[in-house]
Amino acid sequence: MKKIEAVIRKSKFDEVKKALHKTEVNFFSYWDVTGVGNEKQGHVYRGVSYSTSDIQRRMISVVVSDNFLEKAVNVILESAYTGSVGDGKIFVSDIQEAYRIRTKEKGTDSLT
């Protein structure tokens, strides 16, 4: 099993969520995060300069079976893409074990 953590633009969250659901990823966690990225320039809105060094993003966390990893990552890559600096990052790590509390299932059976 693999854990996918994706830091994406908040504006792309609904698109990513819909794409994951279409791919049959029906459960994931998400939360709002703030980070510091490579974007150094500020933005000017109505004559006022705003710093973009603190970037508001949304983090998505999902655990998938090993054979589903590439499909899930590609769905996030495609649906979160804008082509601009600040599109985000995806991190993949190994999950040793998973359990469903209600049924006490373990392993990939607990993911469905």
Buried (B, 14 or more C-beta within 10 A) or exposed (E): BBBBBBBBBEEBBEBBBEBBEEBEBEEBEBEEEEBEBEEEEEEEEEEEEEEBEEBEBBBBEBBBBEEBBEEBBEBBBEBBBEEEEBBBEBEEEEBEEBEEEEEEBEEBEBBE
